[in-house]
Amino acid sequence: MNVRVKRVYETPEAKDGPRRLVDRILPMGLSKEKAKITSWVKEIAPTTELRKEFAHRLENWDQFRSCYREELCGNIAFMDWANSLPDMVTLVFSASDRVHNNAVVLKEVLENYEDFRKSCRH
């Protein structure tokens, strides 16, 4: 599977393929149409509690990443969504940090999906 991550504010490109917004909250000042969002999958975004704990502080990144992966393990909507993805998908997010955000974690999980699923069974 080819998974890309992109800020929702970046100009959409044809090579993006389907663009899936993976945030719980719609970014301010931007319509789904303008951002060319194929679908908005807020049910797989980190919970509000986890998002607030992370608060986009780098010192919380490892804990956030671990907790978010745990949330995904127990999220049936995520498993259904991941099993139905096309070979190419772009995960779009609104965070200003391009390296430390939920879309990056999702990309890691999707690129190693079989191993991730096995780890969820423990």
DSSP file (Angstrom, degrees, kcal/mol; ACC not computed):
  #  RESIDUE AA STRUCTURE BP1 BP2  ACC     N-H-->O    O-->H-N    N-H-->O    O-->H-N    TCO  KAPPA ALPHA  PHI   PSI    X-CA   Y-CA   Z-CA
    1    1 A M              0   0    0      0, 0.0     2,-0.7     0, 0.0    87,-0.2   0.000 360.0 360.0 360.0 136.4    0.0    0.0    0.0
    2    2 A N  E     -a   88   0A   0     85,-3.7    87,-2.2    84,-0.1     2,-0.5  -0.887 360.0-178.6-101.4 110.1    1.2    3.5   -0.9
    3    3 A V  E     -a   89   0A   0     -2,-0.7     2,-0.3    85,-0.2    87,-0.2  -0.941   3.9-175.9-116.1 127.1    0.3    5.9    1.9
    4    4 A R  E     -a   90   0A   0     85,-2.5    87,-3.4    -2,-0.5     2,-0.4  -0.852  12.1-149.6-114.8 154.8    1.1    9.6    1.8
    5    5 A V  E     +a   91   0A   0     -2,-0.3     2,-0.3    85,-0.2    87,-0.2  -0.980  22.1 167.0-123.7 141.6    0.6   12.2    4.4
    6    6 A K  E     -a   92   0A   0     85,-2.2    87,-1.7    -2,-0.4     2,-0.2  -0.996  39.9-105.1-151.7 143.4   -0.1   15.9    3.6
    7    7 A R  E >   -a   93   0A   0     -2,-0.3     3,-1.7    85,-0.2    87,-0.2  -0.492  31.9-127.5 -65.9 141.2   -1.3   18.9    5.4
    8    8 A V  T 3  S+     0   0    0     85,-3.3    -1,-0.1     1,-0.3    86,-0.1   0.742 107.9  61.2 -63.4 -23.1   -4.9   19.7    4.4
    9    9 A Y  T 3  S+     0   0    0     84,-0.4    -1,-0.3     2,-0.1     2,-0.1   0.584  82.8 100.1 -82.4 -10.6   -3.8   23.2    3.6
   10   10 A E  S <  S-     0   0    0     -3,-1.7    -4,-0.0     1,-0.1     0, 0.0  -0.432  91.3 -90.9 -73.0 151.7   -1.4   22.0    0.9
   11   11 A T        -     0   0    0     -2,-0.1    -1,-0.1     1,-0.1    -2,-0.1  -0.442  45.0-117.3 -64.3 126.5   -2.6   22.2   -2.7
   12   12 A P        -     0   0    0      0, 0.0     2,-0.3     0, 0.0    -1,-0.1  -0.357  32.2-160.9 -63.6 145.0   -4.3   19.0   -3.7
   13   13 A E    >   -     0   0    0      4,-0.1     3,-1.7     1,-0.1     4,-0.3  -0.925  29.0-120.4-127.4 153.0   -2.6   17.1   -6.6
   14   14 A A  G >  S+     0   0    0     -2,-0.3     3,-1.3     1,-0.3    -1,-0.1   0.853 112.6  61.7 -59.0 -35.2   -3.9   14.4   -8.9
   15   15 A K  G 3  S+     0   0    0      1,-0.3    -1,-0.3    -3,-0.0     0, 0.0   0.574  83.9  81.3 -71.8  -6.8   -1.2   12.0   -7.7
   16   16 A D  G <  S-     0   0    0     -3,-1.7    -1,-0.3     1,-0.2   -12,-0.2   0.802  77.9-165.4 -65.0 -28.4   -2.7   12.2   -4.1
   17   17 A G    <   +     0   0    0     -3,-1.3    -1,-0.2    -4,-0.3    72,-0.2  -0.404  59.1   2.1  67.8-157.3   -5.3    9.7   -5.0
   18   18 A P  S    S-     0   0    0      0, 0.0    72,-2.8     0, 0.0     2,-0.6  -0.392  75.9-145.4 -61.0 134.3   -8.2    9.6   -2.5
   19   19 A R  E     -b   90   0A   0     17,-0.3    19,-2.6    70,-0.2    20,-1.4  -0.914  14.7-168.5-108.2 113.8   -7.7   12.2    0.2
   20   20 A R  E     -bc  91  39A   0     70,-2.8    72,-2.5    -2,-0.6     2,-0.5  -0.900  15.6-142.2-108.4 115.2   -8.9   11.1    3.6
   21   21 A L  E     -bc  92  40A   0     18,-2.5    20,-2.6    -2,-0.6    72,-0.2  -0.648  17.7-175.1 -74.4 123.7   -9.1   13.7    6.4
   22   22 A V        +     0   0    0     70,-2.3     2,-0.3    -2,-0.5    -1,-0.1   0.042  44.9 105.1-114.5  24.5   -8.0   11.9    9.6
   23   23 A D        -     0   0    0     69,-0.2    22,-0.1    22,-0.1    21,-0.1  -0.740  67.2-136.6-101.1 153.3   -8.7   14.6   12.1
   24   24 A R  S    S+     0   0    0     -2,-0.3     2,-0.4    22,-0.1    18,-0.1   0.772  91.9  51.5 -76.5 -27.2  -11.6   14.6   14.6
   25   25 A I  S    S-     0   0    0     17,-0.0    -1,-0.1     3,-0.0    -2,-0.1  -0.924  90.2-116.7-116.9 135.2  -12.2   18.3   13.9
   26   26 A L        -     0   0    0     -2,-0.4     3,-0.1     1,-0.1    -2,-0.1  -0.517  43.8-104.2 -67.5 129.9  -12.7   20.0   10.5
   27   27 A P    >   -     0   0    0      0, 0.0     3,-1.1     0, 0.0    -1,-0.1  -0.230  40.7-103.0 -57.4 141.9   -9.8   22.5   10.0
   28   28 A M  T 3  S+     0   0    0      1,-0.2     3,-0.1    -3,-0.1    -3,-0.0  -0.387  97.9  11.9 -68.0 140.2  -10.8   26.1   10.4
   29   29 A G  T 3  S+     0   0    0      1,-0.1     2,-0.4    -2,-0.1    -1,-0.2   0.652 105.2  98.6  74.6  17.2  -11.3   28.2    7.3
   30   30 A L    <   -     0   0    0     -3,-1.1     2,-0.2    -4,-0.0    -1,-0.1  -0.987  58.7-146.4-141.2 128.6  -11.3   25.4    4.9
   31   31 A S     >  -     0   0    0     -2,-0.4     4,-2.1     1,-0.1     5,-0.2  -0.579  25.1-121.8 -88.9 156.2  -14.2   23.5    3.2
   32   32 A K  T  4>S+     0   0    0     -2,-0.2     5,-2.6     1,-0.2     4,-0.4   0.856 114.6  54.1 -61.8 -33.8  -14.0   19.8    2.4
   33   33 A E  T >45S+     0   0    0      3,-0.2     3,-1.0     2,-0.2    -1,-0.2   0.940 108.0  46.7 -67.0 -47.3  -14.7   20.8   -1.2
   34   34 A K  T 345S+     0   0    0      1,-0.3    -1,-0.2     2,-0.1    -2,-0.2   0.874 115.1  46.8 -63.5 -37.0  -11.8   23.2   -1.5
   35   35 A A  T 3<5S-     0   0    0     -4,-2.1    -1,-0.3   -24,-0.1    -2,-0.2   0.499 108.5-128.2 -82.4  -3.4   -9.4   20.7    0.2
   36   36 A K  T < 5 -     0   0    0     -3,-1.0     2,-0.5    -4,-0.4   -17,-0.3   0.926  37.8-176.7  54.6  49.4  -10.7   18.0   -2.2
   37   37 A I      < -     0   0    0     -5,-2.6    -1,-0.2     1,-0.2   -17,-0.2  -0.672  19.6-165.5 -79.5 122.5  -11.4   15.7    0.7
   38   38 A T  S    S-     0   0    0    -19,-2.6     2,-0.3    -2,-0.5   -18,-0.2   0.901  73.6 -11.0 -73.6 -42.8  -12.7   12.3   -0.6
   39   39 A S  E     -c   20   0A   0    -20,-1.4   -18,-2.5    -3,-0.1     2,-0.6  -0.990  57.7-134.9-155.2 157.2  -13.9   11.3    2.9
   40   40 A W  E     -c   21   0A   0     -2,-0.3     2,-0.6   -20,-0.2     3,-0.2  -0.966  17.5-175.1-117.1 115.1  -13.6   12.4    6.5
   41   41 A V    >   +     0   0    0    -20,-2.6     3,-1.8    -2,-0.6     4,-0.3  -0.524  20.5 154.5-112.0  63.9  -12.9    9.6    8.9
   42   42 A K  G >   +     0   0    0     -2,-0.6     3,-1.2     1,-0.3    -1,-0.2   0.733  63.4  72.9 -65.8 -21.8  -13.1   11.3   12.2
   43   43 A E  G 3  S+     0   0    0      1,-0.3    -1,-0.3    -3,-0.2    35,-0.2   0.620  98.5  48.1 -70.5 -10.5  -14.1    8.1   14.0
   44   44 A I  G <  S+     0   0    0     -3,-1.8    -1,-0.3    33,-0.1    -2,-0.2   0.427  90.0 104.5-105.2  -0.7  -10.5    6.8   13.6
   45   45 A A  S <  S-     0   0    0     -3,-1.2   -22,-0.1    -4,-0.3     3,-0.1  -0.336  88.6 -80.8 -72.0 160.1   -8.9   10.1   14.9
   46   46 A P        -     0   0    0      0, 0.0    -1,-0.1     0, 0.0   -22,-0.1  -0.280  56.8 -96.7 -58.2 147.9   -7.4   10.1   18.4
   47   47 A T     >  -     0   0    0      1,-0.1     4,-2.7    -3,-0.1     5,-0.2  -0.218  32.2-110.3 -61.1 158.5   -9.9   10.6   21.1
   48   48 A T  H  > S+     0   0    0      1,-0.2     4,-2.4     2,-0.2     5,-0.2   0.896 119.3  53.8 -57.5 -41.2  -10.4   14.1   22.4
   49   49 A E  H  > S+     0   0    0      2,-0.2     4,-2.2     1,-0.2    -1,-0.2   0.930 110.9  44.4 -61.0 -46.7   -8.8   13.1   25.7
   50   50 A L  H  > S+     0   0    0      1,-0.2     4,-2.4     2,-0.2     5,-0.2   0.909 112.1  52.6 -65.8 -41.5   -5.7   11.8   24.0
   51   51 A R  H  X S+     0   0    0     -4,-2.7     4,-2.5     1,-0.2     5,-0.3   0.901 111.0  47.3 -60.8 -41.0   -5.4   14.8   21.7
   52   52 A K  H  < S+     0   0    0     -4,-2.4    -1,-0.2    -5,-0.2    -2,-0.2   0.883 110.6  51.7 -69.1 -38.0   -5.6   17.1   24.7
   53   53 A E  H  < S+     0   0    0     -4,-2.2    -2,-0.2    -5,-0.2    -1,-0.2   0.908 112.9  45.5 -63.4 -41.5   -3.0   15.1   26.6
   54   54 A F  H >< S+     0   0    0     -4,-2.4     3,-2.3    -5,-0.2     6,-0.2   0.944  76.7 177.6 -66.3 -48.8   -0.6   15.3   23.6
   55   55 A A  T 3<  -     0   0    0     -4,-2.5     3,-0.1     1,-0.3    -3,-0.1   0.715  69.4 -79.1  51.2  24.7   -1.2   19.0   23.0
   56   56 A H  T 3  S+     0   0    0     -5,-0.3     2,-0.6     1,-0.2    -1,-0.3   0.813  88.8 148.7  53.7  34.6    1.3   18.8   20.2
   57   57 A R    X   -     0   0    0     -3,-2.3     3,-2.4     1,-0.1     4,-0.3  -0.883  48.6-140.3 -99.2 126.0    4.2   18.9   22.6
   58   58 A L  G >  S+     0   0    0     -2,-0.6     3,-1.7     1,-0.3     4,-0.4   0.820  99.9  62.9 -55.0 -36.0    7.2   17.0   21.4
   59   59 A E  G 3  S+     0   0    0      1,-0.3    -1,-0.3     2,-0.1     4,-0.2   0.672 104.6  49.7 -66.4 -14.1    8.0   15.6   24.9
   60   60 A N  G <> S+     0   0    0     -3,-2.4     4,-2.7    -6,-0.2    -1,-0.3   0.421  83.4  98.6 -98.4  -1.1    4.6   13.8   24.7
   61   61 A W  H <> S+     0   0    0     -3,-1.7     4,-3.1    -4,-0.3     5,-0.2   0.912  80.3  46.8 -59.2 -51.5    5.1   12.3   21.3
   62   62 A D  H  > S+     0   0    0     -4,-0.4     4,-2.1     1,-0.2    -1,-0.2   0.909 115.9  46.1 -60.8 -42.2    6.2    8.8   22.3
   63   63 A Q  H  > S+     0   0    0     -4,-0.2     4,-2.7     2,-0.2     5,-0.2   0.915 113.6  49.5 -65.3 -43.3    3.4    8.4   24.8
   64   64 A F  H  X S+     0   0    0     -4,-2.7     4,-3.0     2,-0.2     5,-0.3   0.945 110.4  50.5 -59.9 -48.6    0.9    9.8   22.3
   65   65 A R  H  X S+     0   0    0     -4,-3.1     4,-2.0     1,-0.2    -1,-0.2   0.915 113.5  45.2 -57.3 -46.2    2.1    7.4   19.6
   66   66 A S  H  X S+     0   0    0     -4,-2.1     4,-1.8    -5,-0.2    -1,-0.2   0.928 115.5  45.9 -64.5 -47.2    1.8    4.4   21.9
   67   67 A C  H  X S+     0   0    0     -4,-2.7     4,-2.3     1,-0.2    -2,-0.2   0.877 111.5  52.2 -66.1 -38.3   -1.6    5.4   23.2
   68   68 A Y  H  X S+     0   0    0     -4,-3.0     4,-2.4    -5,-0.2    -1,-0.2   0.910 107.3  52.0 -66.6 -40.9   -3.0    6.1   19.8
   69   69 A R  H  X S+     0   0    0     -4,-2.0     4,-1.9    -5,-0.3    -1,-0.2   0.897 109.1  51.3 -60.5 -39.4   -1.9    2.8   18.5
   70   70 A E  H  X S+     0   0    0     -4,-1.8     4,-1.4     2,-0.2    -2,-0.2   0.917 108.6  51.1 -62.4 -43.4   -3.7    1.2   21.4
   71   71 A E  H  < S+     0   0    0     -4,-2.3     3,-0.3     1,-0.2    -2,-0.2   0.913 108.9  51.2 -59.5 -41.7   -6.8    3.1   20.6
   72   72 A L  H >< S+     0   0    0     -4,-2.4     3,-1.4     1,-0.2     7,-0.2   0.871 102.7  59.7 -64.8 -36.6   -6.6    1.9   17.0
   73   73 A C  H 3< S+     0   0    0     -4,-1.9    -1,-0.2     1,-0.3    -2,-0.2   0.878 111.6  40.2 -58.1 -38.0   -6.3   -1.7   18.1
   74   74 A G  T 3< S+     0   0    0     -4,-1.4     2,-0.9    -3,-0.3    -1,-0.3   0.311  93.0 100.8 -93.5   8.8   -9.7   -1.4   19.8
   75   75 A N    <>  -     0   0    0     -3,-1.4     4,-2.0    -4,-0.2     3,-0.3  -0.812  46.5-175.1-103.6 101.1  -11.3    0.6   17.1
   76   76 A I  H  > S+     0   0    0     -2,-0.9     4,-2.6     1,-0.2     5,-0.2   0.867  86.3  58.2 -61.7 -37.4  -13.5   -1.6   14.9
   77   77 A A  H  > S+     0   0    0      1,-0.2     4,-2.5     2,-0.2    -1,-0.2   0.889 106.0  50.1 -60.4 -38.9  -14.2    1.4   12.5
   78   78 A F  H  > S+     0   0    0     -3,-0.3     4,-3.4   -35,-0.2     5,-0.3   0.946 110.0  49.0 -64.2 -47.4  -10.5    1.7   12.0
   79   79 A M  H  X S+     0   0    0     -4,-2.0     4,-2.0    -7,-0.2    -2,-0.2   0.921 113.8  46.4 -60.0 -44.7  -10.1   -2.0   11.2
   80   80 A D  H  X S+     0   0    0     -4,-2.6     4,-0.7     2,-0.2    -1,-0.2   0.926 115.1  47.3 -61.4 -44.8  -13.0   -1.9    8.7
   81   81 A W  H >< S+     0   0    0     -4,-2.5     3,-1.1    -5,-0.2     4,-0.4   0.933 111.6  49.5 -62.9 -47.7  -11.7    1.3    7.1
   82   82 A A  H >< S+     0   0    0     -4,-3.4     3,-1.0     1,-0.3    -1,-0.2   0.865 108.2  53.9 -62.2 -37.0   -8.1    0.0    6.8
   83   83 A N  H 3< S+     0   0    0     -4,-2.0    -1,-0.3    -5,-0.3    -2,-0.2   0.657 110.3  47.8 -72.1 -14.7   -9.3   -3.2    5.2
   84   84 A S  T << S+     0   0    0     -3,-1.1    -1,-0.2    -4,-0.7    -2,-0.2   0.349  83.1 121.6-107.9   6.1  -11.2   -1.3    2.5
   85   85 A L    <   -     0   0    0     -3,-1.0     4,-0.1    -4,-0.4    -3,-0.0  -0.358  61.3-120.2 -71.3 148.1   -8.5    1.2    1.5
   86   86 A P        -     0   0    0      0, 0.0    -1,-0.1     0, 0.0   -84,-0.1  -0.240  35.4 -96.2 -74.5 174.7   -7.3    1.4   -2.1
   87   87 A D  S    S+     0   0    0      1,-0.1   -85,-3.7   -86,-0.1     2,-0.4   0.762 113.3  42.2 -65.6 -24.9   -3.6    0.8   -3.0
   88   88 A M  E     +a    2   0A   0    -87,-0.2     2,-0.3   -85,-0.0   -85,-0.2  -0.989  69.9 156.0-126.7 130.1   -2.9    4.5   -2.9
   89   89 A V  E     -a    3   0A   0    -87,-2.2   -85,-2.5    -2,-0.4     2,-0.5  -0.993  29.3-145.7-150.9 146.4   -4.2    6.9   -0.3
   90   90 A T  E     -ab   4  19A   0    -72,-2.8   -70,-2.8    -2,-0.3     2,-0.6  -0.970  13.2-150.7-114.9 122.9   -3.3   10.3    1.1
   91   91 A L  E     -ab   5  20A   0    -87,-3.4   -85,-2.2    -2,-0.5     2,-0.4  -0.820  16.8-158.6 -90.4 121.0   -4.0   11.0    4.7
   92   92 A V  E     +ab   6  21A   0    -72,-2.5   -70,-2.3    -2,-0.6     2,-0.3  -0.830  15.0 172.0-108.1 144.0   -4.6   14.7    5.3
   93   93 A F  E     -a    7   0A   0    -87,-1.7   -85,-3.3    -2,-0.4   -84,-0.4  -0.898  32.3-139.2-142.9 164.5   -4.3   16.4    8.6
   94   94 A S        +     0   0    0     -2,-0.3   -87,-0.1   -87,-0.2    -1,-0.0   0.578  59.9 118.3-107.3 -11.4   -4.3   20.0    9.9
   95   95 A A        -     0   0    0      1,-0.1    -2,-0.1     2,-0.1   -87,-0.1  -0.196  61.4-138.5 -57.2 145.9   -1.5   20.0   12.5
   96   96 A S  S    S+     0   0    0    -89,-0.1     2,-0.8     1,-0.0    -1,-0.1   0.769  86.9  82.0 -77.9 -24.7    1.4   22.4   11.7
   97   97 A D        -     0   0    0      3,-0.2    -2,-0.1     1,-0.2    -1,-0.0  -0.733  62.6-168.9 -82.5 112.6    4.0   19.8   12.8
   98   98 A R  S    S+     0   0    0     -2,-0.8     3,-0.2     1,-0.2    -1,-0.2   0.583  82.4  43.1 -78.9 -10.4    4.4   17.5    9.8
   99   99 A V  S    S+     0   0    0      1,-0.2     2,-0.6     4,-0.0    -1,-0.2   0.728 111.1  48.9-106.9 -29.8    6.4   14.9   11.6
  100  100 A H  S    S+     0   0    0      4,-0.1     2,-0.3   -44,-0.1    -1,-0.2  -0.759  84.3 100.4-120.1  83.6    4.5   14.5   14.9
  101  101 A N  S >> S-     0   0    0     -2,-0.6     4,-1.4    -3,-0.2     3,-0.6  -0.960  81.1 -95.5-156.0 169.3    0.8   14.0   14.3
  102  102 A N  H 3> S+     0   0    0     -2,-0.3     4,-2.6     1,-0.2     5,-0.2   0.810 117.2  61.0 -63.9 -31.4   -1.8   11.3   14.1
  103  103 A A  H 3> S+     0   0    0      1,-0.2     4,-2.4     2,-0.2    -1,-0.2   0.872 102.2  53.2 -64.3 -35.4   -1.6   11.0   10.3
  104  104 A V  H <> S+     0   0    0     -3,-0.6     4,-2.2     2,-0.2    -1,-0.2   0.906 109.8  48.0 -64.6 -41.8    2.1    9.9   10.7
  105  105 A V  H  X S+     0   0    0     -4,-1.4     4,-2.5     2,-0.2    -2,-0.2   0.928 111.2  50.6 -64.4 -44.3    1.1    7.2   13.2
  106  106 A L  H  X S+     0   0    0     -4,-2.6     4,-3.0     1,-0.2     5,-0.2   0.904 108.4  52.5 -59.5 -41.9   -1.7    6.0   10.9
  107  107 A K  H  X S+     0   0    0     -4,-2.4     4,-2.5     2,-0.2    -1,-0.2   0.934 109.7  48.8 -59.5 -47.0    0.8    5.8    8.0
  108  108 A E  H  X S+     0   0    0     -4,-2.2     4,-0.9     1,-0.2    -2,-0.2   0.927 113.6  47.1 -57.4 -46.4    3.2    3.7   10.1
  109  109 A V  H >< S+     0   0    0     -4,-2.5     3,-0.7     1,-0.2     7,-0.3   0.933 113.5  46.9 -63.1 -47.3    0.3    1.4   11.1
  110  110 A L  H >< S+     0   0    0     -4,-3.0     3,-1.2     1,-0.2    -1,-0.2   0.862 108.6  54.4 -66.4 -35.9   -1.0    1.0    7.5
  111  111 A E  H 3< S+     0   0    0     -4,-2.5    -1,-0.2     1,-0.3    -2,-0.2   0.708 122.3  30.3 -71.9 -17.4    2.4    0.4    6.0
  112  112 A N  T <X S+     0   0    0     -4,-0.9     4,-2.5    -3,-0.7    -1,-0.3  -0.248  81.9 143.0-128.3  43.3    2.9   -2.5    8.6
  113  113 A Y  H <>  +     0   0    0     -3,-1.2     4,-3.0     1,-0.2     5,-0.2   0.861  66.3  51.2 -60.9 -43.9   -0.8   -3.4    8.9
  114  114 A E  H  > S+     0   0    0      1,-0.2     4,-2.1     2,-0.2    -1,-0.2   0.928 113.6  45.4 -62.3 -43.9   -0.4   -7.2    9.2
  115  115 A D  H  > S+     0   0    0      2,-0.2     4,-2.2     1,-0.2    -1,-0.2   0.897 112.6  52.4 -63.9 -39.7    2.1   -6.9   12.0
  116  116 A F  H  X S+     0   0    0     -4,-2.5     4,-1.4    -7,-0.3    -2,-0.2   0.939 108.4  49.8 -61.3 -47.3    0.0   -4.2   13.6
  117  117 A R  H  X S+     0   0    0     -4,-3.0     4,-0.6     1,-0.2     3,-0.3   0.901 110.4  50.4 -59.6 -41.5   -3.1   -6.5   13.6
  118  118 A K  H >< S+     0   0    0     -4,-2.1     3,-1.1     1,-0.2     4,-0.3   0.898 107.6  53.5 -63.6 -40.0   -1.1   -9.3   15.1
  119  119 A S  H >< S+     0   0    0     -4,-2.2     3,-0.9     1,-0.3    -1,-0.2   0.769 101.4  61.3 -67.3 -24.1    0.2   -7.1   17.9
  120  120 A C  H 3< S+     0   0    0     -4,-1.4    -1,-0.3    -3,-0.3    -2,-0.2   0.694  92.6  65.9 -74.5 -18.7   -3.4   -6.1   18.7
  121  121 A R  T <<        0   0    0     -3,-1.1    -1,-0.2    -4,-0.6    -2,-0.2   0.589 360.0 360.0 -80.3  -9.9   -4.3   -9.7   19.5
  122  122 A H    <         0   0    0     -3,-0.9    -1,-0.2    -4,-0.3    -2,-0.1   0.466 360.0 360.0 -84.3 360.0   -1.9   -9.8   22.6
